Amino acid sequence: MNGGLIRLREMLESLNPSESKIASYILQHPDEIIHLSVAELALKSGSSQAAIVRLCKSIGFKGYQELKIKVAGDLHTRDPVIAGYQEIRPNDTVSAIMQNVSNNNIQSIRDTLTILDPAMVELAVEALDRARRIYFFGVGASNLIAMDAQQKFLRINKTSLSFADPHVQLTSAITADSGDTAVCISYSGETKEVIRAASLFKEQGGTVISIAKYGNSTLSRQADIPLCTSSTENEIRSGAMASRITQLNLIDILYLAVASRNYEQSVIYLEKSRQSIKRL
C-alpha cells in the first residue's frame, strides 16, 4: 500500500497551481501529513479542502484517506540507505558517483514497481503474445530501448520490427493491421514522432502500448494500454540514465512474461539462437 509520494513527485509539474502547492507541502512534510485531517492540511498548505480532493483525483486516488494510506506505506518501506535521488555535484569522487548512479537506478526501478498497474501489464502481455507482428517505436535514447526489445522478442520467435529513422517508423505504422501491436516508447510521453506513429498505427486497427513517465501525457492518453515508469531526470542527467534503466526493466518484464506463456517453445528458440551465435 504505497506509491503516494512517487505519484505526487512524478506529476508535480503537470498539476495546476493550487494542487501543486499542496503536493509540494506533502513532499516536504510526508511524516506530518499522515496525522493531519483534510482541513488541517488545507490550512498548513495555504490551500482549500476542495483543492486537496481534486489533487487526490488528479493522481489517481479515490480521496484523501487513500492518499494518506499510500504515503504511510511509502514511509514504512523507505530505505534509509537510499535517501531519494542524488545529483552529480562538482568534484564528486568516483566512489560517490558509483554509489549515486547505482542508487538512483535502483530507486527508479523500485518507484516504478509502486506505480505500475499489474492489470495493465497483463493486458500488454496478452496483446504482445497474440500479435502477428510487434513494432517498437522510439526516438533518440528511447530508440535504443526499442532495438533492445526487438532483439529480445526475435529470440523467442516473435516477429518484431524496430527502425531508427522516424520517417521509416511512420511508414511502417501505415502498413500495420488489426493483428499487430506497437510498443511506443517516450519518457516524456510528448515525443512528436512517436505520438504520430502511435496515431497512424491505431488508425490501421493495431493495438498501441505506451511506455512513458507517470502522468497524463499525450502518448499515454492515445495508447490502448498505457504503462508508466518512474524516474527523475534533470539537465545534468540529460542522457536519460535512470529512465533508460526503468524502461529496460519494463521491457524485460514484458519479454519474460510472454516467454513464460510459451515456455517450451521459447526455451527451444532461445537455445537455437544461443547455439547459432556460439558457432561464430
C-alpha positions as CSV (number, residue, x, y, z in Angstrom):
1,M,0.0,0.0,0.0
2,N,2.4,2.7,-1.2
3,G,3.2,5.0,-4.1
4,G,1.6,8.2,-2.9
5,L,4.8,10.2,-2.7
6,I,6.0,8.9,-6.0
7,R,2.8,9.9,-7.8
8,L,3.0,13.3,-6.3
9,R,6.6,13.8,-7.4
10,E,6.1,12.5,-10.9
11,M,3.0,14.7,-11.6
12,L,4.2,17.8,-9.7
13,E,5.0,19.8,-12.9
14,S,1.7,18.9,-14.6
15,L,-0.6,19.9,-11.7
16,N,-2.4,23.2,-11.6
17,P,-1.0,25.9,-9.2
18,S,-3.3,25.1,-6.2
19,E,-2.8,21.4,-6.5
20,S,1.0,21.9,-7.0
21,K,1.2,23.9,-3.7
22,I,-0.4,21.0,-1.8
23,A,1.7,18.4,-3.4
24,S,4.9,20.4,-2.6
25,Y,3.9,20.7,1.0
26,I,3.2,16.9,1.3
27,L,6.5,16.1,-0.4
28,Q,8.3,18.4,2.1
29,H,6.4,17.1,5.2
30,P,5.4,13.5,4.5
31,D,5.7,12.4,8.1
32,E,3.4,15.2,9.2
33,I,0.5,14.8,6.7
34,I,-0.4,11.3,7.8
35,H,-1.6,12.8,11.1
36,L,-3.5,15.7,9.5
37,S,-7.1,16.0,8.6
38,V,-8.0,17.4,5.2
39,A,-9.0,20.7,6.9
40,E,-5.6,20.9,8.7
41,L,-3.7,20.1,5.6
42,A,-5.6,22.9,3.7
43,L,-4.7,25.4,6.5
44,K,-1.0,24.4,6.6
45,S,-0.5,24.3,2.8
46,G,-2.4,27.5,2.2
47,S,-5.0,25.9,0.0
48,S,-8.6,24.6,0.2
49,Q,-10.2,21.3,1.1
50,A,-11.7,21.2,-2.4
51,A,-8.3,21.6,-3.9
52,I,-7.0,18.6,-1.9
53,V,-9.8,16.5,-3.1
54,R,-9.1,17.5,-6.7
55,L,-5.4,16.7,-6.2
56,C,-6.3,13.2,-4.9
57,K,-8.4,12.6,-8.1
58,S,-5.6,14.0,-10.3
59,I,-3.1,11.5,-9.1
60,G,-5.5,8.6,-9.3
61,F,-6.7,8.2,-5.7
62,K,-10.4,8.0,-4.6
63,G,-9.8,10.5,-1.8
64,Y,-7.6,12.0,0.9
65,Q,-7.8,8.9,3.1
66,E,-6.3,6.7,0.3
67,L,-3.6,9.3,-0.2
68,K,-2.6,9.2,3.5
69,I,-2.5,5.4,3.5
70,K,-0.3,5.4,0.4
71,V,2.1,8.0,1.9
72,A,2.2,6.0,5.2
73,G,3.2,2.9,3.1
74,D,5.9,4.9,1.4
75,L,7.3,6.0,4.8
76,H,7.1,2.4,6.2
77,T,9.1,0.9,3.2
78,R,11.5,3.8,2.9
79,D,15.1,2.5,2.5
80,P,17.4,4.6,4.8
81,V,20.4,3.7,2.7
82,I,18.8,5.2,-0.5
83,A,17.5,8.6,0.6
84,G,16.0,9.8,-2.7
85,Y,17.7,10.7,-5.9
86,Q,21.2,12.1,-5.8
87,E,22.6,14.5,-8.3
88,I,26.1,14.8,-9.6
89,R,28.0,17.6,-7.8
90,P,31.2,19.4,-8.7
91,N,34.3,17.5,-7.9
92,D,32.5,14.3,-6.8
93,T,34.7,11.4,-6.1
94,V,34.5,8.4,-8.4
95,S,33.3,6.4,-5.4
96,A,30.5,8.9,-4.7
97,I,29.4,8.8,-8.4
98,M,29.4,5.0,-8.3
99,Q,27.1,5.0,-5.3
100,N,24.8,7.8,-6.5
101,V,24.3,6.5,-10.1
102,S,23.7,2.9,-8.8
103,N,21.3,4.1,-6.1
104,N,19.4,6.3,-8.5
105,N,18.9,3.4,-10.8
106,I,17.7,1.1,-8.0
107,Q,15.4,3.7,-6.7
108,S,13.8,4.3,-10.1
109,I,13.1,0.6,-10.5
110,R,11.6,0.4,-7.0
111,D,9.5,3.5,-7.6
112,T,8.2,2.2,-10.9
113,L,7.0,-1.0,-9.3
114,T,4.8,1.0,-6.9
115,I,3.0,2.9,-9.7
116,L,2.9,0.2,-12.4
117,D,-0.6,-1.2,-12.7
118,P,-0.4,-5.1,-12.8
119,A,-3.7,-5.2,-14.7
120,M,-2.3,-3.1,-17.5
121,V,0.9,-5.2,-17.7
122,E,-1.3,-8.3,-18.0
123,L,-3.2,-6.7,-20.9
124,A,0.1,-5.7,-22.5
125,V,1.5,-9.2,-22.3
126,E,-1.7,-10.6,-23.8
127,A,-1.5,-8.1,-26.7
128,L,2.1,-9.0,-27.4
129,D,1.5,-12.7,-27.1
130,R,-1.3,-12.7,-29.7
131,A,0.3,-10.2,-32.0
132,R,1.2,-11.3,-35.6
133,R,3.9,-8.6,-35.7
134,I,5.3,-6.4,-32.9
135,Y,6.6,-2.9,-33.7
136,F,8.8,-0.9,-31.3
137,F,8.8,2.8,-31.8
138,G,11.2,5.3,-30.1
139,V,13.4,8.2,-31.0
140,G,16.9,9.1,-29.6
141,A,17.6,7.2,-26.3
142,S,14.2,5.6,-26.5
143,N,15.1,4.0,-29.8
144,L,17.9,2.1,-28.0
145,I,15.2,0.6,-25.8
146,A,13.2,-0.3,-28.9
147,M,16.2,-2.0,-30.5
148,D,16.9,-4.0,-27.3
149,A,13.2,-5.1,-27.2
150,Q,13.2,-6.1,-30.8
151,Q,16.2,-8.4,-30.5
152,K,14.7,-10.0,-27.3
153,F,11.4,-10.8,-28.8
154,L,13.0,-12.1,-32.0
155,R,14.9,-14.7,-29.9
156,I,11.5,-16.3,-28.9
157,N,10.2,-16.3,-32.5
158,K,8.0,-13.2,-32.2
159,T,8.2,-11.2,-35.5
160,S,9.5,-7.8,-34.3
161,L,10.4,-4.6,-36.1
162,S,12.3,-1.5,-35.0
163,F,13.6,1.3,-37.1
164,A,16.0,4.1,-36.2
165,D,14.7,6.5,-38.8
166,P,11.4,8.2,-37.6
167,H,10.2,8.5,-41.2
168,V,10.5,4.8,-41.6
169,Q,8.6,4.3,-38.3
170,L,5.7,6.3,-39.7
171,T,5.8,4.4,-43.0
172,S,5.8,1.0,-41.1
173,A,2.9,2.2,-38.9
174,I,0.8,2.8,-42.0
175,T,1.3,-0.8,-43.1
176,A,0.1,-2.3,-39.8
177,D,-3.3,-4.0,-39.3
178,S,-5.6,-5.2,-36.6
179,G,-3.4,-8.3,-35.8
180,D,-0.3,-6.1,-35.0
181,T,0.8,-4.5,-31.7
182,A,3.1,-1.5,-31.3
183,V,5.1,-0.5,-28.2
184,C,5.6,3.2,-28.3
185,I,8.4,4.5,-26.0
186,S,8.9,8.0,-24.8
187,Y,9.9,9.0,-21.3
188,S,8.2,12.4,-21.6
189,G,5.2,11.0,-23.4
190,E,5.4,14.0,-25.7
191,T,7.8,13.0,-28.5
192,K,6.0,14.1,-31.6
193,E,7.4,11.4,-33.9
194,V,6.3,8.6,-31.5
195,I,2.9,10.2,-30.9
196,R,2.4,10.4,-34.7
197,A,3.5,6.8,-35.2
198,A,1.0,5.7,-32.5
199,S,-1.8,7.6,-34.1
200,L,-1.2,6.1,-37.5
201,F,-0.9,2.7,-36.0
202,K,-4.2,3.0,-34.3
203,E,-5.9,4.2,-37.5
204,Q,-4.9,0.9,-39.1
205,G,-6.6,-1.0,-36.3
206,G,-3.5,-2.1,-34.4
207,T,-3.1,-2.2,-30.6
208,V,-0.9,0.5,-29.1
209,I,1.1,0.0,-25.8
210,S,2.8,3.1,-24.5
211,I,5.8,3.3,-22.1
212,A,6.1,6.8,-20.6
213,K,6.6,8.5,-17.3
214,Y,3.7,8.5,-14.9
215,G,1.1,11.2,-15.6
216,N,-1.4,12.4,-18.2
217,S,0.9,12.6,-21.2
218,T,-0.3,12.8,-24.8
219,L,1.1,9.3,-25.6
220,S,-0.4,7.7,-22.6
221,R,-3.9,9.1,-23.5
222,Q,-3.5,7.9,-27.0
223,A,-2.5,4.3,-26.1
224,D,-4.9,1.4,-25.7
225,I,-2.6,0.1,-22.9
226,P,-0.6,2.8,-21.1
227,L,2.3,1.6,-19.0
228,C,4.2,4.0,-16.8
229,T,7.7,4.3,-15.4
230,S,9.2,6.5,-12.7
231,S,12.5,8.4,-12.6
232,T,13.7,12.0,-12.0
233,E,15.6,13.4,-14.9
234,N,17.2,16.8,-15.0
235,E,19.7,18.8,-17.1
236,I,22.8,17.2,-15.6
237,R,21.5,13.7,-16.4
238,S,20.4,14.6,-20.0
239,G,21.4,11.1,-21.1
240,A,18.2,9.8,-19.6
241,M,20.1,7.4,-17.4
242,A,17.5,6.4,-14.8
243,S,14.6,6.5,-17.2
244,R,16.5,4.2,-19.6
245,I,17.0,1.7,-16.8
246,T,13.3,1.6,-15.9
247,Q,12.3,1.3,-19.5
248,L,14.7,-1.6,-20.0
249,N,13.4,-3.3,-16.8
250,L,9.8,-3.0,-18.1
251,I,10.8,-4.4,-21.5
252,D,12.4,-7.4,-19.6
253,I,9.2,-7.9,-17.7
254,L,7.1,-8.0,-20.8
255,Y,9.6,-10.2,-22.7
256,L,9.8,-12.8,-19.9
257,A,6.1,-12.8,-19.3
258,V,5.5,-13.6,-23.0
259,A,8.2,-16.2,-23.0
260,S,6.7,-17.8,-19.9
261,R,3.4,-18.2,-21.6
262,N,5.1,-20.2,-24.3
263,Y,7.7,-21.7,-22.1
264,E,8.5,-24.9,-24.0
265,Q,8.8,-23.2,-27.4
266,S,10.7,-20.2,-26.0
267,V,13.3,-22.5,-24.5
268,I,13.8,-24.2,-27.8
269,Y,14.2,-21.0,-29.8
270,L,16.5,-19.4,-27.1
271,E,18.8,-22.5,-27.3
272,K,18.8,-22.4,-31.1
273,S,19.8,-18.7,-31.1
274,R,22.4,-19.3,-28.4
275,Q,24.0,-22.2,-30.4
276,S,24.0,-20.2,-33.7
277,I,25.8,-17.3,-32.1
278,K,28.2,-19.6,-30.2
279,R,29.3,-21.1,-33.6
280,L,30.7,-17.7,-34.5
